[in-house]
Amino acid sequence: MIRRLLRQQARMVFSLWVFVAALLGSGAALAHSSSNSYLTLSAPSGSLTLRADLHLRDVDLVFDLDADRDGQVTWGETERRSAELASWLDQGLQLSAAGQQCRLGKADLQASEHADGTYLSVQWLPDCPDIANLSEVNLALRYSLMFAQDSLHRGLLKVDLPGLQTSALLSPERPEAQVSRADSSAWRVFGRYIIEGVWHIWIGIDHIVFLLSLLVLAPLLPSRQRITQWPAAPQARPVLMDVLAVVTAFTVAHSITLGLTIMEWLTPPPDLVEPAIALSVVLAALNNLLGVNSLKRWRLAFVFGLVHGFGFASVLLDLGLPASALVAALGGFNVGVELGQLAIVLVFLPIAWLLRHTRFYRWVIVAVGSAAIVVLGLFWTLDRIGWLG
């Protein structure tokens, strides 16, 4: 019966690694490159304005804009489909005020340059009934563009209205955002950003793989032999303390750089941060293969946790933190990240503990899994520095 249980647990762990590898192998797009659109509700001249920015490569998935098949989508190719685009946008964006539908009006289509390429930028001046006071109105924005083509696509909404600054993340599971003073209270902001933090960890495959790389050796006792010959840990307490040290070091480190970046005291460019995150995955997995006992895993977690914190900050900045509830948003996101990590630990660690005596765990999970992560991490690194085209 024990052997049967171990075989079942082995299949579960193997399936987990296959699942992660499949996500990673589907391309670098899943490593902090999932598509986002940027939505803004503002009143720059006293009139309600809605703006949407979508990457041309995402729009191309729907409209096949690359007419000359040269692999590049130009603004000229996009502009020729402006009527179809305007109709598509009107169907995928609905704004209402106090429960009544707003007329978006004529869409003003333009091109804009962002850090990751050319975007389709669209602006409307919505006509909403009974909207005399923007600071008191209850708005609702529903967004469904791109969800059918990419389930990981997200709409990042920033609201900057008189007396109301907030933000929201729109997804297939949560396609509508409520915009009102009640939803901008500190507690509501805190709760909303907990969800954003959990979600970011669960779609941040590089963060997940980095964490797993630091956990796989925890149920084994270090020795001078190859890692495939390390003995199983006889007691659970040292293993739990080791895992606690790793998770705590990572938490403290990313909290430091997350706060520094949000407060604009330290803002390294994404062109440096993203390759460094990928490189941290490589080094964590190499540490498993080489068995570098002198470099404790909690130290590795702390050093590279500083780097991952910059990556977390970029997500928060994209969301547009509400100035009136900055501490609540920052705290909620950080709590969400920790809850997301804890869920991963609670799933992986008990299974690893049960399998620690087996050759399957040492060879397949630790050795083969770490080697695969090194290769994938190198792929991410080269892709993010632009060496793969």
HUKA-V534734 format. One record per residue. PSI is psi in radians with two decimals (999 if undefined). OMEGA is omega as a letter, one per 20 degrees, with the letter a starting at -180 (999 if undefined). BURIAL is # if it has 24 or more other C-alpha atoms within 12 Angstrom, else .. Layout:
PSI&OMEGA&BURIAL + PSI&OMEGA&BURIAL
//
This chain:
-0.70&r&. + -0.72&r&. + -0.70&r&. + -0.71&r&. + -0.73&r&. + -0.69&r&# + -0.69&r&. + -0.76&r&. + -0.64&r&# + -0.76&r&# + -0.63&r&. + -0.80&r&. + -0.75&r&# + -0.72&r&# + -0.66&r&. + -0.80&r&# + -0.67&r&# + -0.70&r&. + -0.84&r&. + -0.78&a&# + -0.65&r&# + -0.71&r&. + -0.76&r&# + -0.74&a&# + -0.26&r&. + -0.05&r&. + 2.88&r&. + -0.18&a&# + -0.48&a&# + -0.15&a&# + 1.34&r&# + 0.50&r&# + 0.27&r&# + 2.59&a&# + 2.49&r&# + 2.56&r&# + 2.71&a&# + 2.05&a&# + 2.44&a&# + 2.24&r&# + 2.08&a&# + 3.10&r&# + 1.18&a&# + -0.53&a&. + 0.46&r&. + -0.16&r&. + 2.46&a&. + 2.28&a&# + 2.33&r&# + 2.27&r&# + 2.48&r&# + 2.30&r&# + 2.12&a&# + 2.38&a&# + 2.40&a&# + -0.53&r&# + -0.54&r&# + -0.77&r&# + -0.59&r&# + -0.51&r&# + -0.50&a&. + -0.72&a&# + -0.07&a&# + 1.07&a&. + -0.37&a&# + 1.41&a&# + -0.66&a&. + 0.04&r&. + 0.70&r&. + 0.10&r&. + 0.03&a&. + 2.36&r&. + 2.03&a&# + 2.87&r&# + -0.56&r&# + -0.75&r&. + -0.61&r&# + -0.76&a&# + -0.55&r&# + -0.30&r&. + 0.41&a&# + -0.66&a&# + -0.78&r&. + -0.70&a&. + -0.76&a&# + -0.71&r&# + -0.74&r&. + -0.73&a&. + -0.71&r&# + -0.58&r&# + -0.49&a&. + -0.07&r&. + 2.13&r&# + 2.26&r&# + 2.35&r&# + 2.67&r&# + 2.18&a&# + 0.64&r&. + -0.02&a&. + 2.39&a&. + 2.40&r&. + 2.53&r&# + 2.11&a&. + -0.49&a&# + -2.89&a&. + 2.34&r&. + 2.26&r&# + 1.85&a&# + 2.26&r&# + 2.97&r&# + 2.53&r&# + 2.60&a&. + 2.23&r&. + 3.08&a&. + -0.53&a&. + 0.31&r&. + -2.89&a&. + 2.37&a&# + 2.65&r&# + 2.06&a&# + 2.20&a&# + 2.39&a&# + 2.42&r&# + 2.72&r&# + 1.53&a&# + 2.55&r&# + 1.79&a&. + 2.39&r&# + 2.50&r&. + 1.01&a&. + 0.89&a&. + -0.64&a&. + 1.84&a&. + -0.51&a&# + -0.25&a&# + -0.23&a&. + 2.59&r&# + 1.95&a&# + 2.70&r&# + 2.24&r&# + 2.17&r&# + 2.32&a&# + 2.24&a&# + 0.19&r&# + 2.39&r&# + -0.17&a&# + -0.61&r&# + -0.52&a&. + -0.51&a&. + 1.87&a&# + -0.28&r&. + -0.03&r&# + 2.50&r&# + 2.52&r&# + 2.08&a&# + 1.90&a&# + 2.24&r&# + 2.24&a&# + 2.18&r&# + 1.41&a&# + 2.83&r&# + 2.05&r&. + 0.15&a&. + 1.88&r&# + 2.09&a&# + -3.07&r&# + 2.92&r&# + 2.77&r&# + 2.16&a&# + 2.34&a&# + 3.00&r&# + -0.58&r&. + -0.47&a&. + 1.33&a&# + -0.09&a&# + 2.42&r&# + 2.32&r&# + 2.34&a&# + 1.86&r&# + 2.93&r&# + -0.65&a&# + -0.63&a&. + -0.08&r&# + 0.13&r&# + 2.72&a&# + -0.70&a&# + -0.68&r&. + -0.70&r&# + -0.77&r&# + -0.84&a&# + -0.70&a&# + -0.69&a&# + -0.34&r&# + -0.79&r&# + -0.73&r&# + -0.68&a&# + -0.77&r&# + -0.80&a&# + -0.68&a&# + -0.69&r&# + -0.73&a&# + -0.42&r&# + -0.15&r&# + 1.42&a&# + -0.59&r&# + -0.64&r&# + -0.74&a&# + -0.82&a&# + -0.65&r&# + -0.79&a&# + -0.78&r&# + -0.64&r&# + -0.57&r&# + -0.28&a&# + -0.42&a&# + -0.47&a&# + -0.15&a&# + -0.68&a&# + 0.09&a&# + 2.69&r&# + 2.19&r&# + 2.48&r&# + 3.07&r&. + -0.12&r&. + 3.02&r&. + 2.71&a&. + -0.46&r&# + -0.17&r&# + 0.12&r&# + 2.38&r&# + 2.77&r&# + 2.51&r&# + 2.28&a&# + -0.43&a&. + 2.57&a&. + -0.52&a&. + -0.85&r&. + -0.59&r&. + -0.79&r&# + -0.68&r&# + -0.67&r&. + -0.80&r&# + -0.73&r&# + -0.73&r&# + -0.74&a&# + -0.89&a&# + -0.71&r&# + -0.75&r&# + -0.75&r&# + -0.73&a&# + -0.87&a&# + -0.77&a&# + -0.87&a&# + -0.44&r&# + -0.64&r&# + -0.96&a&# + -0.50&r&# + -0.82&r&# + -0.74&a&# + -0.68&a&. + -0.77&a&# + -0.62&r&# + 0.04&r&. + 0.52&r&. + -0.39&a&. + 2.01&a&. + 1.39&r&. + 2.61&a&# + 2.53&r&. + -0.49&r&# + -0.37&r&. + -0.67&a&. + -0.85&a&# + -0.78&r&# + -0.61&r&# + -0.64&r&# + -0.77&r&# + -0.70&r&# + -0.57&r&# + -0.60&r&# + -0.76&r&# + -0.84&a&# + -0.64&r&# + -0.74&r&# + -0.66&r&# + -0.64&r&# + -0.62&r&# + -0.77&a&# + -0.63&a&# + -0.31&a&# + 0.89&a&# + 1.54&a&. + -0.52&a&. + -0.43&r&. + 1.64&a&. + 2.53&a&# + -0.52&r&# + -0.55&r&# + -0.73&r&# + -0.72&r&# + -0.68&a&# + -0.85&a&# + -0.86&a&# + -0.28&r&# + -0.57&r&# + -0.71&a&# + -0.78&a&# + -0.53&r&# + -0.63&r&# + -0.63&r&# + -0.72&r&# + -0.69&a&# + -0.64&a&# + -0.61&r&# + -0.78&r&# + -0.70&r&# + -0.63&r&# + -0.64&r&# + -0.48&a&# + 1.53&a&# + 2.37&r&# + 2.14&a&# + -0.55&a&# + -0.26&a&. + 0.78&a&# + -0.80&a&# + -0.73&r&. + -0.76&a&# + -0.79&a&# + -0.78&r&# + -0.75&r&# + -0.76&r&# + -0.74&a&# + -0.74&r&# + -0.72&r&# + -0.72&r&# + -0.76&a&# + -0.69&r&# + -0.67&r&# + -0.72&r&# + -0.74&a&# + -0.68&r&# + -0.71&r&. + -0.77&r&# + -0.76&a&# + -0.46&r&. + -0.79&a&. + -0.78&a&# + -0.79&r&# + -0.66&r&# + -0.75&r&# + -0.64&r&# + -0.72&a&# + -0.53&a&# + 0.03&a&# + -0.40&a&# + -0.22&a&# + 2.66&r&# + -0.54&r&. + -0.77&a&# + -0.82&a&# + -0.77&a&# + -0.85&a&# + -0.90&a&# + -0.89&a&# + -1.02&a&# + -1.03&a&# + -0.74&r&# + -0.75&r&# + -0.68&r&# + -0.73&r&# + -0.67&r&# + -0.65&r&# + -0.82&a&# + -0.81&a&# + -0.66&r&# + -0.68&r&# + -0.71&r&# + -0.82&r&# + -0.79&a&# + -0.86&a&# + -0.66&r&. + -0.69&a&# + -0.34&r&# + 0.08&r&. + 0.31&a&. + -0.14&a&. + 0.27&r&. + 999&999&.
//
